[in-house]
Amino acid sequence: MSVLSLSQATELAAAALRGAGAGAAMAQSTAQALVAAEAQGLASHGLSRVPQYAAHLRLGRVNGAAQARVIHARAAACLVDADDGLAFPACELAVGEARRRALECGSAFAAVTRSHHFGAAAHHLMPLAEAGMVGLGFGNSPAAMPAWGGKRALFGTNPIAAVFPRRDAQPLVIDLSLSEVARGKLMVAAKEGRSIPLGWAVDREGRPTTDPQAGLEGSMLPAGGVKGAMLALIVELLCCALTGASFGFEADSFFVDEGNRPRIGQAFLAIDPGALAGADVFHERIETLLAAMCADEGVRLPGRRRFDLAARAQRDGLNVPDALERQLRELAGTGA
């Protein structure tokens, strides 16, 4: 296990992405997001994604020369074309547009089309919280879950995220995917030869299974049953029907090197509390609710663990498995 500072990890990840064909700005934006996720304890959306993204760049699933741009706009809404590039520059542009337009209009909706995996959803919303705004984020992904009552994977695990700013504290951060568990848990169980609990996945025939490999070849099950499936449908429609992006069943898996350009979508909503009851009322109401929540022993505010881990990583650096560091250095062309 190696220890890298956040700046060292960011430069290494960016160099690996540049080596695979990403433009400098795309590589830097992506590396910063992945290192932030790693620092927050979200390893599944952290540095382990660099080799995956690099493979997609080399094999043409991602356009390394992409330039994100606004292609349609009205006062409080706009659409950003990711140009088949990695998602992070396009999402950064979309959230910046949402912030600017919400300052003018009170709220704004900005969406991204022809995009790729966008990492930890809440990461993109932090500029809104820093501006004192409420932010909501949605993203679809390659098919992993069936429509309710169906057998064939149609919807992605389709994360939903939200941030709520606080006046004198870190914002509340809520970030969840809509499958009962992450697909990565099945991958780990299959690798280790372990069974999985019923309720996590179904096989190709739609039958509940405890075999992780059968689940990987079949479909994940939604969190909360039919309610999770309906939320996944809502995200699919918000991110694709409004944007022209590919639905989950039209995008090849991120977990294979070869395949099509996924061209999925993301959507972000920014709300300025000052346009409604006012910032003072908003903050008073937030703190009243949080005080009531924390009166119960054992309640942990969402996002707190992320900020604690990020502060520790800023101080102590990141623990990076030796094999992953070697892989990143090979991709970056810096050797062992």
Summary of the structure (lengths in Angstrom):
residues: 336
radius of gyration: 19.9
end to end distance: 13.5
largest distance: 56.9
contacts: 1208
relative contact order: 0.17
helix: 45%
strand: 18%
